[in-house]
Amino acid sequence: MAIGKLIDWMRRKPATEPLPDALWQETLAGLPFLDRLDSEEKSRLRALTEAFLAEKEFTTAGGLELTDALCVSIATQACLPILNLGLENYRDWVGIVVYPDEFVIPRVIEDDFGVVHEFDDVASGEAWDGGPVLISWRDAQMAGEGYNVVIHEFAHKLDMLNGEANGVPPLPAGLARQEWEETLLAAYDNFCTRVDAAEEHGEETELDPYGAENPGEFFAVMSETFFETPDILQENYPALYAQFCRFYRQDPACKAHP
Ligand SMILES: [Zn+2]
């Protein structure tokens, strides 16, 4: 069994290939929020993206063409949250399935009364616990203004490292679970109140109301904001922003106006 595992590991041993310069520059140009990174961070992101591409396996569905530009764009965005955390945070799974547009997930849910409900869910992204990440390419291309399906799904992956995606990922030393939960839930409760009030008045919230779904979604949605429009998160929820800085070991708002 040990030998079987070793062979398995050797088969999956990454053969890192350098990214061509033109493709890397084109990828950066398509993701303007990466301008916040300095040149040292960008070169580390590039190396991490190369390692990610060597380790992960991209497939497409629905007749979508699998191009280098698509893989590199998704890999780069997926690597931004783990720039200072490391690729081992995406361990134990390899697949990324890219759909041309939103896709349908058949769901089977048993309610509290034991009644089984079957329905189709339309999604722009999905992260399976221990399995692949599913992404809508159309949505991935909308990245930039606080909506980022790739960062969203990979935030769920980090959250799932210690069980279900509940908004509490494994925390670094010095960041207590209680402190994390209190800060997250205080912001979440406030956000839910604001989303309800906005809905009542037919208004829109500045931050994506999908975050009011549950604390797990709140963590993923606020992570999108943290990396794309950090000023807005810092302004609305400064304590949560500061906590995300400690978790991700990045401080994107301080570089929001280079
Ligand atoms: Zn989600």
Residues whose N, C-alpha, C, O or C-beta is under 5 A from the ligand:
A	BS01	ZN	E217 A220
